[in-house]
Amino acid sequence: MARGLARDHDEKRAALRHGAAQYFARHGFDRASMTGAAKSCGVSKALIYHYYPSKEDLLFDILDDHLGALVEVVEAARSEGIRGLIRAVLSAYEDADAEHKLQLDALSVLPADKQAPLIAHQRRLVAIMSDAVSAEAPALTPDRLRAATMTVFGIVNWFYMWHRPGKGLSRADYADLAGDFVLGGLRDLT
């Protein structure tokens, strides 16, 4: 008879995902090991392998959880327009810097079959933002709409890439500034 899942199975997986994401982001996925991830998480190598048969499976789970949660947040905020989407993305990125770094740096190391669902999440995020940009600037050509949409993500990613905690604007204040900046820029494009 197969053994059932432990009551804390989901919590353990979440803790492993978060701890391993921190370790992978800090050391670089290509240079990181499962032994190092286990040590960073404060668990045995055997335990981490109990949950994840490979480093790539662990990376996939980290990114799938991160991007899936981000899609849910953005879907919920889509009726709030660009301002709401920017706030939602910035809020979802809070405490997820490592996961976001891995999304940018390590997704491409996964085999194509593991990349596909993650890329689908990314495309969904872009489509939702593109709809919001188009609603504000309906006359944009497809090329300009894509460029404007990706510019919004660039503005949002500034906070993750260059902002230092405790210095400058808070995340909420930056979300307001970014919303004003994007909406003002889109008005000038039409």
Secondary structure by P-SEA (a helix, b strand, c coil): cccccccaaaaaaaaaaaaaaaaaaacccccccaaaaaaaacccaaaaaaacccaaaaaaaaaaaaaaaaaaaaaaaccccaaaaaaaaaaaaccaaaaaaaaaccccccccccaaaaaaaaaaaaaaaaaaaaaacccccaaaaaaaaaaaaaaaacccccccccccccaaaaaaaaaaaaaaaaaaac
